[in-house]
Amino acid sequence: MAFILPEQQFNPDQLDNLVIGIAADMGEHDSGVHHHRKAQLLYAPTGVMRFTLADTQMVLPPTRAAWLPAGVKHSVTMRNVVAYRSLYFEPETVTSLPDKVTIFHVNPLLKALIDTMSFWPWDKPRSTQHNAFLLLCEELGHAAEENLALPLPQDKRLKNWLAQLQQHQKLPANLKDMAVEIGASERTISRIFSAQTGMAYQAWRQQWRLLSAIEQLAAGASVAQVGFNLQFSSDSAFISFFKQYTGTTPAQYFK
């Protein structure tokens, strides 16, 4: 069995094979914080997912896949009907793949491999998995990586501010207004972000806007609506921003 219902309990670490795959239509879902002994490749051809790690948040739109090495603690939230595909591997079989969480571009061949392997029966003979497994690893080795991560500052003064930001998905204020919200000086906030995220606050805010834009577009919002939500002066200003950070227009990005 490979297709599971959302309410079914599933633990890949209890299964033994070269590849363990699952497929499901998840809808709205929150996995809670967890980790696997196995490494995981996660992909959804429809819908959008958000990953939260210890100090990083990531967005996973369609046409992208997430690689999670074994043992990484994470939580995943899903919006809309997500055609969920997930593959699990013993860590010693995928040592050629990254040792950190990575977002990969999914080309048609990689998509076909993930879709096919997700529906494999869990007792499929290893000998019949081997060629497809090697091809998957080769494709991942050549796949373009994409920065869809937002490092999260850990300073206690920002804890409530971050929680509100994540809960309501409101646009972060500019540095001056944020300083008033937090009750700290602009210089202090700038120092916190530089030290704990490796980014100036304005660069961090722009990355937040990009990930929010991708998440909203993947969930079905129009370019006009997303541009308005993120306080761009016009549709063309939003498209220009999106192209500056991704190299392509919103329409092309999701093809």
LOGUTOR-538278 format. One line per 10 residues: number of its first residue (from 1); their letters; for each residue x, y, z of N, C-alpha, C. Coordinates in steps of 0.2 Angstrom, whole numbers. Layout:
! residues N
NUM	A	X:Y:Z:X:Y:Z:X:Y:Z ~ ...
//
This chain:
! residues 255
1	MAFILPEQQF	4:-6:0:0:0:0:4:6:0 ~ 3:11:-4:6:17:-4:2:24:-3 ~ -4:23:-6:-9:29:-5:-12:28:2 ~ -11:34:6:-14:33:13:-19:39:14 ~ -24:38:19:-28:43:20:-25:48:26 ~ -28:54:26:-24:59:31:-25:57:38 ~ -30:53:40:-31:51:47:-27:45:49 ~ -24:41:43:-20:35:45:-13:37:48 ~ -12:33:53:-5:33:56:0:30:52 ~ 6:33:51:11:30:46:18:32:49
11	NPDQLDNLVI	22:27:50:29:28:53:34:25:48 ~ 37:29:44:42:26:39:48:22:42 ~ 49:24:48:55:21:51:54:13:53 ~ 47:11:53:45:4:54:46:0:48 ~ 47:3:43:47:-1:36:54:-1:34 ~ 55:-7:30:62:-8:28:62:-10:20 ~ 65:-5:16:66:-6:9:70:-1:7 ~ 73:-1:1:77:4:-2:74:10:-3 ~ 67:10:-5:63:16:-5:56:15:-2 ~ 54:19:2:47:19:5:44:25:2
21	GIAADMGEHD	38:24:-1:35:30:-4:27:30:-2 ~ 25:36:-1:18:37:1:15:43:-4 ~ 8:42:-5:5:48:-8:-2:49:-4 ~ -4:55:-4:-10:57:0:-13:63:-3 ~ -19:64:-2:-22:71:-3:-24:74:4 ~ -20:79:6:-20:81:13:-24:86:15 ~ -26:91:11:-30:97:12:-26:101:17 ~ -30:104:22:-27:108:28:-24:103:33 ~ -17:104:34:-14:99:39:-8:102:42 ~ -7:100:48:-1:102:52:2:96:55
31	SGVHHHRKAQ	8:95:53:11:88:55:13:88:63 ~ 14:95:66:18:95:72:25:94:71 ~ 29:95:76:36:94:76:38:87:77 ~ 42:85:72:44:77:72:50:77:68 ~ 53:71:68:59:69:64:58:62:62 ~ 62:60:57:63:53:55:70:50:55 ~ 70:44:57:77:40:56:79:40:49 ~ 74:40:44:76:40:37:76:47:34 ~ 80:48:29:80:54:25:73:54:21 ~ 71:60:19:65:61:16:65:66:10
41	LLYAPTGVMR	62:64:5:61:69:-1:53:70:-1 ~ 51:77:-1:44:79:0:43:83:-6 ~ 37:82:-9:35:85:-15:27:86:-16 ~ 24:91:-18:17:92:-19:16:95:-26 ~ 13:92:-31:12:95:-37:6:100:-37 ~ 2:100:-32:-3:105:-31:-3:107:-23 ~ -5:114:-22:-5:116:-15:2:119:-13 ~ 2:121:-7:8:124:-4:10:121:3 ~ 16:120:4:18:118:11:23:123:14 ~ 23:124:21:28:128:24:31:124:29
51	FTLADTQMVL	38:124:29:42:120:34:44:125:39 ~ 44:122:45:48:126:51:53:122:54 ~ 59:124:54:65:121:57:66:124:64 ~ 72:122:67:73:126:73:74:133:73 ~ 77:135:67:79:143:67:78:145:59 ~ 74:141:56:72:143:49:65:141:47 ~ 62:145:42:56:144:39:57:143:32 ~ 54:138:29:54:138:21:47:137:18 ~ 47:139:12:40:138:8:42:133:3 ~ 37:128:1:38:123:-4:32:124:-9
61	PPTRAAWLPA	33:127:-14:28:128:-19:28:122:-24 ~ 23:121:-28:23:116:-34:29:117:-38 ~ 32:112:-41:38:112:-45:44:112:-41 ~ 44:112:-35:49:111:-30:49:106:-26 ~ 54:103:-24:54:97:-19:59:99:-13 ~ 58:96:-7:62:97:-2:65:91:0 ~ 72:92:2:76:86:4:77:87:11 ~ 75:82:16:77:83:23:81:77:25 ~ 87:78:27:92:73:29:89:69:35 ~ 91:64:37:89:60:43:90:64:49
71	GVKHSVTMRN	85:63:53:85:66:60:84:73:61 ~ 82:77:55:81:84:56:74:85:59 ~ 73:89:64:67:91:67:64:96:63 ~ 57:95:62:54:99:57:46:99:58 ~ 42:104:56:35:103:56:33:106:49 ~ 27:103:47:25:105:40:18:107:41 ~ 16:113:38:9:115:37:7:115:30 ~ 1:113:28:-1:113:21:-8:117:20 ~ -8:120:15:-14:124:13:-17:121:6 ~ -24:121:6:-27:119:0:-27:111:-1
81	VVAYRSLYFE	-29:108:-6:-29:101:-7:-22:100:-9 ~ -17:97:-5:-11:96:-7:-10:88:-10 ~ -8:87:-16:-7:81:-18:0:79:-16 ~ 0:76:-10:7:75:-6:10:69:-8 ~ 17:69:-10:21:64:-12:27:64:-7 ~ 29:58:-5:35:58:0:38:51:-1 ~ 45:52:-1:49:46:-2:54:46:4 ~ 56:40:7:60:39:12:66:34:11 ~ 72:36:13:78:32:12:82:31:18 ~ 85:25:18:90:24:23:96:29:22
91	PETVTSLPDK	98:32:28:103:37:27:109:35:23 ~ 111:28:24:118:26:21:117:25:14 ~ 111:25:11:110:24:4:110:31:0 ~ 110:37:4:109:43:0:115:48:3 ~ 121:45:4:126:49:6:129:54:1 ~ 127:53:-6:129:58:-11:124:64:-11 ~ 119:64:-7:114:70:-7:116:75:-1 ~ 113:81:-1:115:86:4:114:84:11 ~ 118:86:16:117:84:23:114:90:26 ~ 110:94:22:106:100:25:99:100:21
101	VTIFHVNPLL	94:103:24:88:104:21:89:108:15 ~ 87:105:9:88:109:3:81:109:-2 ~ 80:114:-5:74:114:-10:77:114:-17 ~ 74:109:-21:76:107:-27:71:109:-32 ~ 73:112:-38:68:112:-44:67:105:-46 ~ 60:104:-48:58:98:-51:57:98:-58 ~ 61:95:-62:60:94:-69:55:89:-71 ~ 52:88:-77:47:83:-79:50:76:-77 ~ 56:74:-78:58:67:-77:58:66:-69 ~ 61:71:-65:61:70:-58:54:70:-55
111	KALIDTMSFW	49:73:-58:42:73:-56:39:66:-57 ~ 41:63:-63:38:57:-65:41:51:-60 ~ 47:52:-59:51:47:-54:47:47:-47 ~ 46:54:-45:43:54:-38:36:52:-38 ~ 32:53:-43:25:51:-43:25:43:-44 ~ 29:41:-48:29:33:-49:31:30:-42 ~ 37:32:-39:40:29:-33:35:30:-27 ~ 31:35:-27:27:36:-21:21:31:-21 ~ 20:28:-26:14:23:-27:17:16:-26 ~ 24:15:-26:26:8:-25:24:5:-19
121	PWDKPRSTQH	22:-2:-20:20:-6:-13:26:-6:-9 ~ 25:-6:-2:31:-6:2:35:-12:2 ~ 32:-17:0:36:-24:-1:39:-25:-8 ~ 39:-20:-12:42:-21:-19:49:-23:-18 ~ 51:-28:-22:58:-31:-21:63:-26:-22 ~ 68:-26:-18:74:-21:-19:77:-21:-26 ~ 77:-27:-29:81:-27:-35:77:-23:-41 ~ 70:-23:-40:66:-19:-45:66:-12:-43 ~ 68:-10:-38:69:-2:-36:75:1:-38 ~ 80:-3:-39:87:-1:-39:88:4:-45
131	NAFLLLCEEL	86:3:-51:88:7:-57:84:14:-56 ~ 78:14:-54:74:20:-53:77:24:-47 ~ 80:21:-42:83:24:-36:89:28:-39 ~ 93:24:-42:100:27:-45:98:33:-49 ~ 93:33:-54:91:38:-58:89:44:-54 ~ 85:43:-49:82:48:-45:88:52:-41 ~ 93:48:-39:99:51:-35:103:55:-40 ~ 103:53:-46:107:57:-52:103:63:-53 ~ 97:63:-54:93:69:-56:93:74:-50 ~ 93:72:-44:93:76:-38:100:79:-38
141	GHAAEENLAL	105:76:-40:112:78:-40:113:84:-45 ~ 109:84:-50:110:89:-55:105:94:-55 ~ 100:93:-50:94:98:-50:96:105:-47 ~ 94:110:-49:95:117:-47:93:118:-40 ~ 97:121:-35:94:122:-29:91:129:-29 ~ 87:130:-24:84:137:-24:83:139:-16 ~ 85:145:-15:84:148:-8:77:151:-7 ~ 73:146:-4:67:148:-1:66:148:6 ~ 72:150:9:72:149:17:73:156:20 ~ 70:157:26:70:163:29:73:161:36
151	PLPQDKRLKN	79:163:38:82:162:44:78:166:50 ~ 77:163:55:73:166:61:77:169:66 ~ 77:175:68:81:177:74:78:174:80 ~ 83:172:85:81:169:91:81:173:97 ~ 82:180:97:82:184:102:75:184:106 ~ 75:184:112:69:184:116:64:190:115 ~ 67:195:114:64:202:112:59:201:106 ~ 61:197:102:57:196:95:53:190:95 ~ 52:186:101:48:180:101:41:181:99 ~ 38:186:103:31:187:102:30:191:95
161	WLAQLQQHQK	34:195:93:33:198:87:33:193:81 ~ 38:188:81:38:183:76:32:178:76 ~ 30:177:82:24:173:83:18:176:80 ~ 17:182:81:11:186:78:12:186:70 ~ 18:187:68:20:188:61:18:181:57 ~ 20:176:60:18:169:58:11:167:58 ~ 8:169:63:1:167:64:-4:171:59 ~ -2:178:59:-7:182:55:-4:184:48 ~ 2:182:46:5:183:40:4:190:38 ~ 5:195:42:5:202:41:12:204:38
171	LPANLKDMAV	12:209:34:19:211:32:23:214:37 ~ 29:212:38:33:215:43:34:223:42 ~ 34:227:48:34:234:47:41:236:45 ~ 42:242:43:49:244:41:52:245:48 ~ 59:246:47:63:246:53:61:251:59 ~ 59:257:56:58:262:61:51:260:65 ~ 46:258:62:40:256:65:41:250:69 ~ 45:245:67:46:239:71:50:241:77 ~ 54:245:77:58:247:83:53:250:88 ~ 48:253:86:43:256:91:39:250:94
181	EIGASERTIS	37:245:89:33:239:91:37:235:96 ~ 43:234:95:48:230:100:50:234:106 ~ 50:240:105:53:244:111:60:244:112 ~ 64:243:106:71:243:106:73:248:100 ~ 79:250:100:82:255:95:83:252:89 ~ 82:256:83:84:253:77:91:250:76 ~ 95:253:79:102:250:79:102:243:83 ~ 99:242:88:99:236:92:95:230:87 ~ 90:232:84:86:227:80:91:225:74 ~ 94:230:71:98:229:65:104:224:67
191	RIFSAQTGMA	107:225:73:112:221:76:110:214:77 ~ 104:213:80:101:207:81:100:203:74 ~ 97:206:69:96:203:63:103:201:59 ~ 107:205:59:114:204:56:117:198:60 ~ 117:198:66:121:193:70:117:186:70 ~ 110:186:70:107:180:71:104:177:64 ~ 103:181:59:101:178:53:106:179:47 ~ 111:183:48:116:184:43:113:189:37 ~ 108:193:39:105:197:34:103:204:38 ~ 104:209:34:101:216:37:93:215:37
201	YQAWRQQWRL	90:219:41:83:218:42:79:220:36 ~ 81:225:32:78:226:26:78:220:21 ~ 84:217:20:85:211:16:81:205:19 ~ 80:204:25:76:199:28:69:201:27 ~ 67:207:27:60:209:26:58:207:19 ~ 63:208:14:61:207:7:61:199:6 ~ 65:196:9:65:188:8:58:186:11 ~ 56:189:17:49:187:19:44:188:14 ~ 44:194:11:39:196:6:39:191:0 ~ 45:189:-2:46:184:-8:42:177:-6
211	LSAIEQLAAG	44:175:0:41:168:2:34:169:3 ~ 31:174:6:24:175:7:21:176:0 ~ 24:179:-5:21:180:-12:21:173:-15 ~ 26:169:-14:26:162:-17:20:158:-14 ~ 20:158:-7:15:154:-4:8:157:-6 ~ 6:163:-7:0:165:-8:-2:164:-16 ~ 3:164:-20:2:163:-27:1:155:-28 ~ 4:151:-24:3:144:-25:-3:142:-22 ~ -6:146:-18:-13:144:-15:-18:147:-19 ~ -17:150:-25:-22:152:-29:-23:159:-30
221	ASVAQVGFNL	-20:163:-26:-21:171:-26:-19:174:-33 ~ -22:179:-35:-20:182:-41:-14:187:-40 ~ -10:188:-45:-5:193:-45:-7:200:-42 ~ -13:202:-44:-15:209:-41:-17:208:-34 ~ -20:203:-31:-21:202:-24:-15:201:-20 ~ -10:197:-22:-4:197:-19:0:203:-18 ~ 0:207:-24:4:213:-24:0:218:-19 ~ -6:218:-19:-10:222:-14:-8:220:-7 ~ -9:214:-6:-7:211:1:-1:213:4 ~ 4:213:-1:11:214:1:13:222:0
231	QFSSDSAFIS	8:226:-1:9:233:-1:14:236:-7 ~ 13:233:-13:17:235:-18:12:241:-22 ~ 15:246:-25:12:251:-27:8:249:-34 ~ 10:244:-37:6:242:-43:8:235:-45 ~ 4:232:-49:5:225:-51:12:224:-54 ~ 14:229:-58:20:229:-62:26:230:-57 ~ 25:234:-51:30:234:-46:31:227:-43 ~ 26:224:-42:26:217:-39:30:212:-43 ~ 28:212:-50:31:208:-54:38:209:-55 ~ 40:215:-55:47:217:-56:51:215:-50
241	FFKQYTGTTP	48:215:-44:51:213:-38:52:205:-38 ~ 47:202:-40:47:195:-40:52:192:-45 ~ 53:196:-51:57:194:-56:65:195:-54 ~ 65:200:-50:72:202:-47:75:196:-43 ~ 70:193:-39:72:188:-34:72:181:-37 ~ 68:180:-42:68:173:-44:70:172:-51 ~ 71:178:-55:73:177:-62:68:176:-67 ~ 62:176:-64:56:175:-69:50:178:-66 ~ 45:178:-70:38:181:-68:34:176:-64 ~ 29:178:-60:25:174:-57:22:168:-61
251	AQYFK	20:170:-67:16:165:-71:21:160:-73 ~ 27:162:-75:32:157:-78:35:153:-72 ~ 35:156:-66:38:152:-60:34:146:-59 ~ 28:146:-60:24:140:-58:22:135:-64 ~ 25:137:-69:25:132:-75:30:127:-74
//
